[in-house]
């Protein structure tokens, strides 16, 4: 495709006042005023003819095979223009699709050396899935800079966008080091757990109820039983993937924030010997996995989490949580990631949660609504600001009422910022395990 540049258009337009003036002053020789526009037109045609033919242009697009949602990766674009006098500069554009957000709308300029050059275009991953870059456009100016030549090139580049496991790689070891999880749970909780660990000689300060009188009589010394926290607990992550959870928070959907926190906590739970399952739902259950154990099973959990799709359906808590409860044959810890904005849907959620809390340990995880909090905290300047602040305060009050009702039902609630939700959930899980509530 060949078309004039902005310089050619402006140069031709600059001759219009002159042509008008000639037509007014010398009506009989009005055609003299067309000399300049015609000259620009001929120069543009010559520039296009002497330029490089599109068949001599080649371009490739290289992207990583996979990336985590919310990450920034570089797409490398390489351009080759062959010919006797190759241009020194070219421009490229890519068709990115809805899953990613490239810098500068997917456009970039490339400095060519000997007709060859490359540029790295930053791309932000916004949603999980497979981002396909089907089309690449390359254009360059002619020698006079009056004509663009453009070529459309098909590419098969694809980027698999997976759940964010960066918290697992970056924070997992640090969390273990900070809390000394294995040591704390094994040593401090002795005497408070349910699994028998060892028989030791009774020491001052130990719980007298732990004394084993039969063994003490046999050894003629006081001996006590030591217990440790129970392992092999069942942890079920229930992820709401409905319409409210698909809305973005700080550029990423809530469900992706929840999946990242879930993977971090699941990795810790698998390391501590517990069994983990995943349950995802919106208007009906979508994913219902079996229980897995061992750190080697984390890859399978990551694969299941990648299959959680974005949904525009309203969440059906009654159907989804009742279906989940029917699958559990023993007391489990259920971690429910959800979001609510109105009291009607919250009422259904509270009723369904009440039935779960009767038998299981329920932990509800929600993200703080920082947008509403900022509206309330911002000093009003106009009358509309006061109206928005009052409305936001009412919504926050309803939200607090729902969370308080959940706590009264016996559920544990974690409400945290989007960038702290993973650490807050791990801390809550460790605290419940330390207190032997599982």
PAPA-899755 format. One line per 5 residues: their letters; for each residue x, y, z of N, C-alpha, C. Coordinates in steps of 0.02 Angstrom, whole numbers, plus 50000, padded with zeros to 5 digits. Example, Ala and Ser with C-alpha at 12.3 -4.5 7.8 and 13.67 -1.06 7.14 Angstrom:
<pts>
as) 50660 49716 50390 50615 49775 50390 50660 49835 50390 | 50642 49888 50354 50684 49947 50357 50645 50002 50394
</pts>
This chain:
<pts>
xxxxx) 50042 49941 50000 50000 50000 50000 50044 50062 50000 | 50026 50111 49957 50063 50173 49952 50015 50231 49965 | 50035 50278 50007 49994 50337 50020 50039 50394 50041 | 50017 50457 50033 50060 50515 50048 50072 50523 50123 | 50128 50552 50139 50144 50567 50209 50112 50633 50229
xxxxx) 50117 50648 50292 50090 50712 50316 50127 50771 50284 | 50192 50763 50274 50230 50817 50242 50205 50832 50172 | 50187 50779 50133 50161 50790 50066 50094 50825 50067 | 50051 50806 50114 49985 50838 50119 49992 50911 50138 | 50034 50926 50187 50043 50996 50208 50075 51037 50152
xxxxx) 50123 51007 50115 50155 51044 50061 50105 51060 50006 | 50061 51012 49990 50011 51025 49939 49961 51077 49963 | 49942 51073 50027 49894 51121 50054 49922 51191 50058 | 49988 51196 50065 50019 51262 50069 50012 51301 50003 | 50004 51265 49947 49996 51299 49883 49926 51322 49868
xxxxx) 49877 51303 49909 49808 51322 49897 49797 51397 49901 | 49823 51433 49953 49813 51506 49955 49844 51541 49894 | 49902 51515 49871 49934 51546 49812 49891 51536 49751 | 49864 51476 49742 49821 51463 49685 49759 51507 49686 | 49730 51516 49746 49672 51559 49752 49689 51632 49735
xxxxx) 49746 51655 49758 49766 51723 49744 49778 51735 49669 | 49810 51686 49636 49821 51692 49563 49755 51693 49526 | 49708 51650 49546 49643 51648 49513 49605 51713 49520 | 49614 51748 49577 49579 51811 49588 49613 51867 49550 | 49680 51870 49551 49717 51925 49520 49722 51916 49445
xxxxx) 49733 51855 49421 49742 51842 49349 49693 51788 49328 | 49629 51804 49321 49580 51753 49305 49595 51715 49240 | 49625 51750 49192 49638 51717 49128 49693 51665 49132 | 49736 51669 49183 49790 51620 49190 49785 51585 49258 | 49726 51566 49274 49714 51533 49339 49753 51468 49347
xxxxx) 49769 51435 49290 49804 51370 49293 49875 51376 49319 | 49902 51438 49320 49970 51447 49348 49970 51429 49422 | 49915 51441 49456 49911 51425 49528 49914 51351 49543 | 49904 51309 49493 49906 51236 49504 49976 51207 49496 | 50024 51251 49479 50092 51225 49469 50119 51192 49532
xxxxx) 50111 51226 49588 50140 51199 49651 50106 51134 49673 | 50039 51130 49678 50009 51066 49697 50027 51009 49649 | 50028 51024 49583 50046 50972 49535 50118 50950 49544 | 50163 50998 49559 50233 50980 49570 50240 50934 49630 | 50203 50950 49685 50205 50907 49744 50178 50838 49728
xxxxx) 50125 50835 49689 50096 50771 49671 50145 50729 49630 | 50177 50760 49581 50225 50723 49540 50285 50699 49582 | 50307 50743 49628 50363 50723 49671 50344 50664 49715 | 50282 50664 49739 50258 50608 49780 50256 50544 49740 | 50233 50548 49677 50230 50489 49635 50301 50463 49620
xxxxx) 50347 50508 49606 50416 50487 49594 50446 50455 49656 | 50431 50484 49714 50457 50456 49777 50430 50386 49790 | 50366 50376 49772 50337 50310 49781 50366 50260 49732 | 50379 50282 49669 50406 50235 49619 50478 50216 49636 | 50517 50265 49659 50587 50251 49673 50597 50217 49741
xxxxx) 50544 50214 49780 50550 50182 49845 50556 50107 49839 | 50556 50075 49895 50564 50003 49896 50497 49970 49884 | 50498 49917 49846 50437 49879 49834 50420 49839 49897 | 50354 49830 49912 50335 49793 49972 50362 49722 49974 | 50374 49692 49916 50399 49624 49915 50468 49617 49944
xxxxx) 50505 49672 49948 50572 49671 49976 50574 49682 50051 | 50517 49690 50082 50514 49702 50154 50497 49637 50190 | 50531 49624 50245 50519 49565 50286 50521 49585 50359 | 50479 49554 50399 50476 49569 50471 50456 49507 50509 | 50483 49500 50569 50466 49444 50613 50449 49470 50682
xxxxx) 50406 49434 50716 50385 49452 50784 50399 49393 50830 | 50438 49405 50882 50456 49352 50930 50431 49371 51000 | 50393 49327 51032 50367 49338 51100 50384 49277 51141 | 50388 49284 51208 50400 49225 51250 50344 49174 51242 | 50358 49112 51258 50308 49059 51252 50253 49068 51303
xxxxx) 50269 49093 51362 50219 49102 51415 50240 49158 51460 | 50191 49185 51497 50203 49239 51544 50146 49237 51595 | 50159 49266 51653 50108 49270 51706 50063 49329 51693 | 50000 49323 51712 49954 49379 51705 49977 49436 51750 | 49974 49496 51725 49998 49554 51762 50072 49569 51752
xxxxx) 50106 49528 51712 50178 49539 51700 50188 49582 51638 | 50249 49606 51630 50269 49644 51570 50324 49605 51534 | 50311 49590 51471 50360 49554 51431 50377 49596 51369 | 50431 49578 51336 50453 49614 51276 50438 49573 51214 | 50406 49605 51166 50396 49575 51100 50449 49604 51053
xxxxx) 50492 49563 51027 50548 49584 50985 50526 49583 50912 | 50529 49641 50880 50510 49648 50809 50573 49662 50769 | 50587 49620 50720 50646 49627 50676 50622 49643 50606 | 50650 49696 50576 50631 49719 50510 50692 49717 50464 | 50682 49693 50403 50734 49692 50352 50707 49722 50287
xxxxx) 50740 49775 50263 50722 49807 50200 50782 49804 50153 | 50777 49766 50101 50833 49757 50055 50829 49808 49998 | 50886 49824 49970 50888 49871 49914 50953 49909 49912 | 50962 49948 49859 51024 49986 49851 51030 50042 49902 | 50975 50077 49914 50975 50132 49962 50919 50121 50014
xxxxx) 50932 50078 50061 50879 50064 50110 50867 50125 50154 | 50805 50133 50179 50791 50190 50224 50825 50180 50291 | 50830 50235 50327 50862 50234 50393 50812 50223 50450 | 50750 50225 50433 50699 50222 50486 50636 50188 50459 | 50604 50149 50502 50540 50117 50484 50495 50117 50546
xxxxx) 50432 50107 50534 50383 50105 50589 50344 50040 50584 | 50328 50012 50642 50292 49948 50645 50232 49955 50691 | 50183 49912 50681 50124 49908 50724 50101 49836 50726 | 50074 49816 50783 50051 49747 50791 49978 49746 50812 | 49945 49692 50795 49876 49680 50816 49879 49637 50879
xxxxx) 49867 49668 50937 49880 49634 51000 49821 49593 51026 | 49759 49615 51016 49703 49578 51043 49685 49603 51113 | 49631 49576 51142 49605 49601 51206 49642 49577 51268 | 49684 49526 51262 49715 49496 51321 49777 49534 51344 | 49806 49573 51301 49867 49609 51317 49859 49683 51300
xxxxx) 49903 49723 51328 49903 49795 51316 49974 49817 51299 | 49989 49825 51235 50057 49845 51216 50068 49920 51228 | 50130 49938 51236 50147 50009 51246 50135 50047 51181 | 50114 50110 51188 50103 50155 51130 50055 50124 51079 | 50004 50090 51104 49953 50060 51060 49983 50011 51010
xxxxx) 50038 49980 51028 50069 49930 50984 50109 49958 50927 | 50129 50022 50932 50168 50053 50879 50239 50066 50904 | 50286 50063 50858 50356 50076 50876 50395 50097 50814 | 50447 50136 50826 50492 50157 50772 50557 50118 50778 | 50585 50100 50720 50646 50060 50718 50699 50098 50678
xxxxx) 50757 50105 50707 50814 50134 50672 50849 50078 50634 | 50856 50087 50568 50885 50035 50526 50958 50050 50511 | 50998 49998 50513 51068 50002 50494 51080 49951 50439 | 51094 49978 50379 51102 49933 50322 51038 49898 50304 | 50981 49930 50318 50917 49901 50301 50891 49851 50351
xxxxx) 50923 49845 50408 50901 49796 50459 50901 49828 50528 | 50850 49812 50568 50846 49838 50635 50795 49799 50676 | 50796 49810 50741 50751 49775 50787 50732 49821 50843 | 50674 49808 50873 50650 49848 50929 50613 49801 50977 | 50618 49816 51042 50582 49778 51093 50522 49819 51116
xxxxx) 50463 49793 51106 50401 49828 51123 50373 49798 51187 | 50369 49837 51242 50342 49810 51304 50267 49794 51297 | 50247 49737 51325 50177 49715 51322 50156 49695 51393 | 50101 49724 51417 50072 49707 51481 50018 49654 51472 | 50023 49599 51509 49972 49547 51505 49916 49565 51554
xxxxx) 49854 49566 51528 49797 49589 51568 49749 49533 51588 | 49744 49482 51547 49697 49427 51561 49729 49361 51541 | 49706 49307 51574 49732 49241 51559 49704 49217 51492 | 49741 49173 51459 49721 49146 51395 49781 49142 51348 | 49767 49135 51284 49820 49133 51233 49812 49195 51189
xxxxx) 49860 49240 51195 49859 49301 51154 49893 49287 51087 | 49857 49298 51034 49884 49285 50967 49895 49351 50930 | 49954 49356 50900 49972 49416 50862 49970 49397 50788 | 49912 49407 50758 49902 49381 50691 49929 49425 50635 | 49936 49490 50649 49955 49536 50595 50009 49584 50619
xxxxx) 50056 49598 50574 50109 49646 50587 50113 49693 50527 | 50113 49757 50540 50118 49807 50487 50187 49841 50489 | 50216 49852 50431 50280 49887 50424 50271 49942 50372 | 50295 50001 50388 50293 50055 50338 50357 50096 50342 | 50375 50126 50285 50435 50167 50282 50425 50222 50231
xxxxx) 50463 50275 50238 50458 50332 50192 50503 50322 50131 | 50485 50356 50078 50528 50357 50019 50587 50403 50029 | 50628 50411 49977 50688 50451 49982 50673 50524 49997 | 50620 50551 49966 50601 50621 49977 50557 50631 50038 | 50536 50578 50069 50493 50583 50128 50422 50604 50113
xxxxx) 50399 50594 50051 50332 50616 50030 50282 50558 50024 | 50305 50497 50023 50261 50440 50014 50277 50385 50064 | 50225 50358 50095 50230 50299 50138 50221 50236 50096 | 50261 50187 50109 50250 50120 50082 50238 50073 50141 | 50185 50035 50137 50164 49993 50193 50153 49922 50170
xxxxx) 50172 49875 50213 50161 49804 50199 50130 49770 50259 | 50081 49729 50247 50047 49691 50298 50074 49619 50298 | 50098 49597 50355 50131 49532 50360 50093 49489 50411 | 50077 49429 50394 50043 49383 50440 50095 49348 50484 | 50080 49341 50547 50124 49306 50595 50084 49253 50632
xxxxx) 50121 49205 50660 50090 49153 50700 50114 49156 50772 | 50137 49214 50794 50162 49221 50862 50104 49216 50912 | 50116 49180 50966 50065 49171 51018 50098 49172 51086 | 50064 49201 51134 50089 49208 51203 50038 49177 51250 | 50057 49123 51285 50013 49091 51334 50017 49130 51400
xxxxx) 49961 49158 51422 49959 49197 51483 49931 49152 51538 | 49972 49137 51587 49956 49089 51640 49942 49125 51705 | 49913 49091 51755 49904 49122 51821 49971 49145 51850 | 49967 49196 51890 50027 49227 51917 50056 49184 51973 | 50114 49154 51960 50148 49115 52012 50210 49151 52037
xxxxx) 50217 49214 52018 50275 49252 52044 50275 49256 52119 | 50216 49265 52153 50218 49264 52227 50246 49199 52255 | 50234 49142 52221 50260 49079 52246 50336 49078 52241 | 50363 49102 52184 50435 49102 52175 50469 49155 52219 | 50439 49214 52225 50472 49269 52258 50458 49271 52333
xxxxx) 50398 49251 52354 50379 49258 52424 50377 49192 52462 | 50373 49136 52425 50366 49072 52458 50422 49058 52508 | 50484 49061 52483 50541 49047 52527 50547 49099 52583 | 50531 49163 52566 50535 49215 52617 50483 49204 52672 | 50424 49182 52653 50373 49168 52704 50393 49111 52749
xxxxx) 50423 49059 52719 50446 49004 52760 50501 49027 52808 | 50545 49069 52784 50598 49093 52827 50572 49139 52881 | 50522 49181 52864 50496 49228 52913 50459 49193 52970 | 50416 49148 52951 50373 49116 53002 50403 49051 53029 | 50454 49025 52995 50482 48960 53014 50425 48911 53023
xxxxx) 50386 48903 52970 50322 48869 52976 50328 48798 53005 | 50371 48759 52975 50374 48690 52996 50395 48684 53069 | 50444 48725 53090 50467 48722 53159 50414 48747 53208 | 50381 48802 53192 50331 48829 53237 50274 48779 53247 | 50250 48751 53192 50192 48708 53199 50210 48642 53233
xxxxx) 50270 48619 53221 50290 48555 53250 50308 48561 53323 | 50342 48617 53343 50369 48622 53410 50323 48659 53457 | 50299 48718 53438 50259 48758 53483 50192 48726 53497 | 50163 48692 53447 50097 48664 53455 50096 48595 53488 | 50152 48573 53510 50152 48509 53545 50111 48516 53609
xxxxx) 50064 48470 53618 50019 48474 53674 49952 48501 53653 | 49948 48537 53597 49885 48566 53574 49858 48530 53513 | 49897 48486 53483 49875 48452 53423 49833 48391 53438 | 49820 48352 53387 49778 48292 53395 49816 48228 53377 | 49874 48235 53343 49913 48175 53325 49967 48162 53377
xxxxx) 49970 48100 53401 50021 48082 53450 50090 48085 53418 | 50138 48117 53453 50205 48126 53426 50256 48083 53462 | 50259 48088 53528 50309 48049 53565 50291 48048 53639 | 50324 48003 53674 50317 47998 53747 50381 48021 53779 | 50377 48074 53819 50436 48104 53849 50429 48107 53924
xxxxx) 50485 48116 53957 50485 48122 54030 50452 48189 54049 | 50410 48186 54099 50372 48245 54119 50420 48297 54148 | 50410 48360 54126 50451 48416 54149 50406 48469 54179 | 50435 48508 54221 50396 48561 54254 50370 48610 54201 | 50307 48627 54205 50276 48673 54158 50234 48638 54106
xxxxx) 50241 48572 54100 50200 48536 54051 50129 48528 54078 | 50083 48518 54033 50013 48509 54050 50004 48443 54087 | 49977 48445 54148 49969 48384 54187 49920 48335 54155 | 49874 48362 54114 49826 48317 54081 49860 48273 54030 | 49921 48291 54009 49956 48250 53960 49994 48192 53992
xxxxx) 49994 48185 54058 50030 48130 54092 49998 48063 54075 | 50040 48017 54054 50018 47948 54039 50032 47907 54102 | 49980 47894 54142 49990 47862 54207 50012 47790 54201 | 49989 47755 54149 50009 47685 54141 50083 47680 54126 | 50108 47721 54079 50178 47720 54063 50221 47746 54121
xxxxx) 50194 47793 54159 50230 47819 54217 50239 47764 54269 | 50186 47724 54280 50192 47669 54328 50241 47616 54304 | 50242 47605 54239 50287 47554 54212 50360 47576 54219 | 50374 47639 54207 50443 47664 54210 50461 47693 54278 | 50412 47696 54323 50422 47724 54390 50446 47796 54386
xxxxx) 50429 47831 54333 50441 47903 54325 50381 47932 54288 | 50369 47995 54301 50313 48027 54266 50331 48037 54193 | 50289 48014 54149 50296 48023 54077 50233 48056 54049 | 50243 48097 53998 50186 48133 53968 50187 48122 53893 | 50129 48129 53864 50122 48122 53792 50129 48191 53759
xxxxx) 50167 48191 53705 50172 48252 53665 50136 48241 53599 | 50099 48292 53580 50060 48289 53518 50088 48341 53469 | 50070 48333 53407 50087 48382 53356 50025 48397 53315 | 50028 48453 53281 49970 48474 53241 49956 48421 53187 | 49893 48411 53175 49872 48361 53127 49893 48382 53057
xxxxx) 49918 48333 53020 49934 48343 52950 49880 48311 52908 | 49887 48316 52843 49840 48285 52798 49770 48316 52803 | 49767 48381 52821 49703 48415 52822 49680 48429 52751 | 49615 48439 52743 49587 48454 52678 49575 48529 52671 | 49607 48560 52621 49599 48631 52608 49566 48638 52539
xxxxx) 49507 48667 52537 49470 48675 52475 49465 48750 52459 | 49491 48768 52401 49489 48838 52379 49429 48846 52332 | 49380 48885 52353 49320 48899 52314 49326 48969 52284 | 49334 48973 52219 49347 49037 52185 49284 49058 52147 | 49257 49114 52166 49200 49144 52131 49227 49177 52067
xxxxx) 49203 49155 52009 49225 49183 51945 49168 49220 51910 | 49120 49245 51949 49063 49279 51920 49078 49350 51897 | 49025 49387 51883 49032 49453 51853 49071 49500 51897 | 49057 49501 51962 49090 49548 52007 49165 49533 52012 | 49183 49469 52010 49253 49451 52016 49292 49463 51952
xxxxx) 49257 49473 51897 49291 49486 51833 49307 49559 51824 | 49284 49602 51868 49299 49673 51862 49371 49686 51885 | 49405 49735 51854 49476 49746 51869 49487 49784 51934 | 49542 49770 51966 49568 49807 52024 49641 49821 52010 | 49658 49885 52003 49727 49905 51987 49751 49872 51923
xxxxx) 49707 49867 51873 49727 49841 51808 49719 49767 51798 | 49704 49728 51851 49695 49656 51844 49627 49636 51873 | 49593 49587 51842 49529 49564 51870 49538 49536 51940 | 49485 49543 51980 49487 49517 52048 49501 49443 52049 | 49474 49406 52001 49484 49334 52001 49557 49316 51992
xxxxx) 49595 49355 51954 49666 49342 51947 49704 49357 52011 | 49683 49410 52046 49713 49423 52112 49699 49364 52159 | 49638 49338 52157 49621 49281 52200 49660 49219 52181 | 49668 49206 52116 49704 49146 52094 49777 49150 52116 | 49808 49209 52112 49878 49216 52134 49885 49202 52208
xxxxx) 49839 49229 52249 49841 49216 52321 49827 49142 52336 | 49782 49112 52297 49765 49042 52307 49825 48997 52293 | 49861 49011 52239 49919 48970 52222 49974 48975 52274 | 49985 49035 52300 50036 49044 52352 50018 49004 52415 | 49955 49010 52437 49933 48974 52497 49932 48899 52485
xxxxx) 49911 48878 52425 49911 48806 52410 49981 48777 52411 | 50030 48815 52386 50099 48791 52387 50123 48781 52459 | 50106 48828 52502 50124 48822 52573 50089 48761 52604 | 50024 48753 52589 49987 48697 52617 50014 48630 52595 | 50032 48625 52531 50061 48563 52506 50128 48549 52539
xxxxx) 50168 48602 52551 50231 48593 52585 50222 48568 52656 | 50167 48587 52688 50155 48568 52757 50118 48501 52763 | 50106 48468 52707 50077 48402 52710 50002 48400 52704 | 49968 48455 52693 49896 48455 52686 49876 48439 52614 | 49814 48420 52605 49787 48406 52539 49745 48465 52515
xxxxx) 49747 48477 52450 49718 48538 52422 49672 48519 52364 | 49616 48556 52358 49570 48548 52302 49548 48617 52278 | 49525 48620 52216 49504 48683 52186 49432 48676 52162 | 49392 48727 52178 49322 48729 52157 49308 48799 52130 | 49290 48805 52066 49276 48870 52035 49203 48870 52011
xxxxx) 49170 48928 52017 49099 48931 52000 49080 49002 51982 | 49024 49007 51946 48990 49072 51935 48915 49059 51943 | 48878 49054 51888 48807 49036 51894 48798 48961 51908 | 48850 48923 51897 48850 48852 51913 48922 48830 51922 | 48935 48772 51952 49004 48749 51960 49038 48738 51893
xxxxx) 49100 48762 51887 49138 48756 51825 49196 48707 51832 | 49231 48710 51889 49288 48665 51901 49280 48635 51970 | 49286 48570 51974 49281 48535 52038 49334 48481 52037 | 49392 48495 52065 49448 48448 52062 49446 48403 52124 | 49483 48349 52118 49493 48307 52176 49549 48334 52220
xxxxx) 49559 48303 52277 49611 48323 52324 49679 48298 52300 | 49729 48342 52303 49797 48323 52284 49842 48336 52343 | 49898 48303 52345 49945 48310 52401 50016 48308 52374 | 50062 48335 52413 50132 48335 52392 50149 48395 52350 | 50210 48422 52362 50232 48481 52325 50237 48468 52250
xxxxx) 50247 48405 52231 50251 48389 52160 50186 48397 52123 | 50130 48401 52159 50065 48408 52127 50047 48481 52114 | 50092 48527 52130 50076 48598 52121 50065 48615 52047 | 50102 48583 52003 50094 48596 51931 50023 48579 51908 | 49995 48525 51934 49927 48507 51916 49877 48560 51941
xxxxx) 49889 48587 52001 49845 48639 52026 49851 48703 51984 | 49911 48718 51962 49920 48776 51919 49884 48767 51853 | 49884 48707 51826 49849 48694 51763 49774 48703 51772 | 49747 48680 51828 49676 48689 51841 49658 48762 51850 | 49702 48799 51884 49688 48870 51895 49689 48909 51829
xxxxx) 49730 48887 51782 49731 48921 51717 49666 48912 51679 | 49627 48861 51695 49564 48848 51660 49506 48889 51688 | 49516 48926 51742 49463 48968 51769 49450 49026 51721 | 49390 49028 51693 49374 49077 51642 49340 49138 51673 | 49341 49193 51635 49305 49253 51656 49232 49246 51636
xxxxx) 49188 49268 51678 49117 49259 51666 49079 49323 51677 | 49025 49332 51639 48980 49388 51648 48917 49369 51684 | 48912 49307 51707 48853 49283 51742 48854 49304 51816 | 48794 49311 51843 48788 49324 51915 48804 49260 51953 | 48834 49267 52011 48855 49209 52050 48795 49177 52085
xxxxx) 48790 49112 52079 48738 49073 52113 48770 49038 52172 | 48770 49071 52230 48803 49043 52289 48769 48980 52313 | 48703 48980 52312 48666 48922 52339 48683 48859 52301 | 48680 48862 52235 48695 48803 52194 48768 48782 52201 | 48813 48830 52196 48884 48813 52196 48908 48786 52263
xxxxx) 48891 48820 52318 48916 48798 52383 48880 48735 52408 | 48817 48726 52389 48784 48663 52407 48816 48605 52370 | 48833 48615 52306 48867 48564 52268 48935 48548 52299 | 48970 48599 52322 49035 48589 52353 49028 48549 52418 | 48979 48567 52459 48970 48532 52523 48953 48458 52512
xxxxx) 48917 48442 52459 48899 48372 52446 48959 48330 52427 | 49013 48362 52404 49072 48325 52383 49119 48310 52441 | 49111 48344 52497 49157 48336 52553 49130 48285 52602 | 49172 48236 52618 49151 48182 52663 49179 48191 52733 | 49222 48240 52744 49250 48252 52811 49260 48327 52820
xxxxx) 49270 48347 52882 49278 48417 52897 49338 48445 52859 | 49328 48502 52826 49380 48532 52785 49383 48607 52798 | 49437 48636 52777 49444 48709 52778 49426 48734 52708 | 49375 48775 52703 49352 48802 52640 49371 48876 52637 | 49412 48892 52587 49433 48962 52576 49393 48989 52518
xxxxx) 49347 49035 52533 49301 49063 52483 49325 49132 52461 | 49343 49138 52398 49360 49202 52368 49298 49230 52333 | 49274 49287 52353 49214 49314 52323 49213 49390 52328 | 49161 49419 52299 49151 49491 52301 49076 49504 52295 | 49051 49555 52331 48980 49572 52329 48974 49648 52331
xxxxx) 48923 49673 52298 48913 49746 52296 48842 49765 52318 | 48797 49717 52324 48729 49734 52345 48708 49684 52398 | 48660 49705 52439 48638 49664 52495 48598 49603 52472 | 48569 49605 52412 48529 49548 52389 48573 49488 52376 | 48626 49497 52336 48672 49442 52323 48709 49422 52386
xxxxx) 48724 49472 52429 48759 49456 52492 48716 49413 52538 | 48651 49423 52535 48606 49382 52577 48609 49309 52556 | 48609 49296 52492 48615 49226 52469 48682 49197 52489 | 48734 49238 52485 48800 49214 52504 48804 49197 52578 | 48774 49239 52620 48776 49228 52692 48737 49164 52710
xxxxx) 48680 49154 52678 48641 49094 52693 48678 49030 52673 | 48709 49032 52614 48747 48973 52592 48808 48962 52637 | 48841 49017 52657 48899 49011 52701 48881 48984 52769 | 48820 49001 52794 48799 48977 52859 48795 48901 52861 | 48771 48871 52806 48767 48798 52804 48836 48766 52802
xxxxx) 48883 48798 52767 48951 48772 52766 48985 48777 52834 | 48974 48834 52868 49007 48845 52933 48984 48798 52987 | 48926 48766 52978 48902 48719 53029 48946 48658 53035 | 48977 48638 52980 49018 48577 52981 49091 48590 52965 | 49106 48640 52925 49174 48651 52902 49201 48717 52930
xxxxx) 49267 48724 52924 49300 48786 52942 49300 48831 52880 | 49265 48887 52884 49255 48931 52827 49298 48994 52834 | 49336 49009 52783 49377 49069 52780 49357 49108 52718 | 49329 49167 52727 49305 49209 52672 49358 49262 52657 | 49377 49268 52594 49430 49315 52574 49399 49365 52525
xxxxx) 49404 49429 52541 49380 49483 52497 49434 49536 52491 | 49434 49571 52435 49479 49627 52425 49447 49691 52450 | 49486 49733 52481 49461 49798 52503 49439 49839 52443 | 49383 49873 52451 49359 49916 52397 49392 49984 52404 | 49452 49988 52376 49492 50049 52383 49461 50108 52346
xxxxx) 49422 50094 52294 49390 50149 52257 49339 50185 52301 | 49297 50145 52336 49248 50176 52380 49281 50212 52437 | 49334 50182 52465 49369 50214 52520 49401 50281 52500 | 49427 50283 52438 49457 50346 52415 49404 50399 52405 | 49344 50380 52382 49290 50429 52374 49269 50457 52442
xxxxx) 49266 50415 52492 49246 50438 52559 49300 50483 52589 | 49363 50467 52579 49417 50504 52611 49434 50569 52574 | 49413 50577 52511 49430 50637 52473 49388 50696 52497 | 49419 50753 52516 49379 50812 52537 49335 50836 52480 | 49271 50847 52492 49225 50869 52438 49239 50942 52418
xxxxx) 49233 50954 52353 49241 51021 52326 49176 51048 52296 | 49134 51002 52272 49071 51021 52242 49014 50980 52274 | 48953 50999 52258 48895 50965 52286 48893 50892 52264 | 48912 50878 52201 48912 50809 52177 48961 50765 52216 | 49016 50795 52239 49065 50757 52279 49034 50734 52345
xxxxx) 48992 50775 52374 48959 50756 52437 48911 50698 52424 | 48874 50702 52369 48827 50647 52353 48864 50582 52343 | 48920 50584 52306 48959 50523 52294 48988 50497 52360 | 49012 50542 52403 49041 50519 52466 48989 50486 52511 | 48928 50514 52513 48875 50485 52555 48855 50416 52527
xxxxx) 48850 50411 52461 48833 50346 52431 48887 50294 52444 | 48950 50314 52436 49005 50268 52449 49007 50247 52522 | 48994 50293 52567 48994 50276 52639 48938 50226 52654 | 48880 50234 52621 48826 50186 52631 48844 50117 52606 | 48877 50113 52548 48898 50048 52522 48950 50015 52568
xxxxx) 48996 50054 52594 49046 50026 52640 49014 50002 52704 | 48962 50038 52726 48927 50017 52787 48891 49951 52775 | 48859 49943 52717 48827 49879 52701 48878 49823 52696 | 48936 49839 52669 48989 49789 52663 49012 49766 52732 | 49023 49813 52777 49044 49796 52845 48990 49755 52880
xxxxx) 48927 49770 52868 48873 49731 52898 48875 49659 52876 | 48886 49647 52812 48889 49578 52786 48948 49541 52815 | 49006 49572 52817 49066 49539 52845 49057 49525 52920 | 49023 49569 52956 49010 49557 53027 48963 49498 53036 | 48912 49492 52993 48867 49435 52997 48904 49370 52985
xxxxx) 48951 49371 52938 48990 49311 52925 49031 49291 52986 | 49060 49341 53019 49100 49326 53079 49055 49298 53135 | 48995 49324 53141 48949 49298 53192 48928 49227 53178 | 48929 49207 53115 48912 49138 53097 48969 49090 53113 | 49027 49116 53130 49085 49074 53144 49136 49072 53088
xxxxx) 49122 49108 53035 49171 49109 52980 49226 49158 52996 | 49285 49145 52970 49342 49190 52977 49347 49232 52912 | 49360 49296 52920 49358 49342 52863 49426 49376 52857 | 49451 49378 52795 49512 49415 52779 49494 49467 52726 | 49504 49530 52743 49493 49585 52696 49559 49623 52690
xxxxx) 49587 49624 52631 49655 49650 52623 49661 49688 52558 | 49714 49728 52553 49731 49762 52491 49749 49711 52437 | 49742 49731 52375 49755 49685 52320 49827 49662 52317 | 49874 49704 52340 49944 49686 52336 49969 49650 52399 | 49925 49641 52448 49943 49606 52510 49900 49545 52523
xxxxx) 49857 49529 52476 49809 49476 52489 49842 49408 52497 | 49895 49395 52460 49929 49331 52465 49961 49320 52533 | 49998 49370 52557 50030 49363 52622 49978 49360 52677 | 49924 49399 52671 49871 49398 52723 49838 49330 52726 | 49826 49298 52669 49794 49233 52668 49840 49179 52698
xxxxx) 49904 49181 52680 49951 49132 52709 49955 49140 52784 | 49959 49204 52807 49961 49216 52880 49898 49190 52914 | 49839 49200 52883 49777 49174 52912 49776 49099 52913 | 49799 49067 52860 49801 48994 52858 49848 48966 52912 | 49907 48996 52919 49955 48973 52969 49927 48982 53039
xxxxx) 49893 49038 53051 49864 49051 53117 49811 48999 53134 | 49767 48983 53087 49716 48933 53100 49747 48865 53111 | 49800 48850 53075 49833 48785 53084 49869 48783 53151 | 49900 48838 53171 49933 48841 53235 49884 48831 53293 | 49825 48860 53285 49774 48853 53338 49737 48787 53334
xxx) 49756 48746 53285 49727 48679 53277 49652 48681 53267 | 49629 48730 53226 49558 48735 53212 49537 48695 53151 | 49586 48669 53115 49568 48630 53055 49543 48562 53074
</pts>
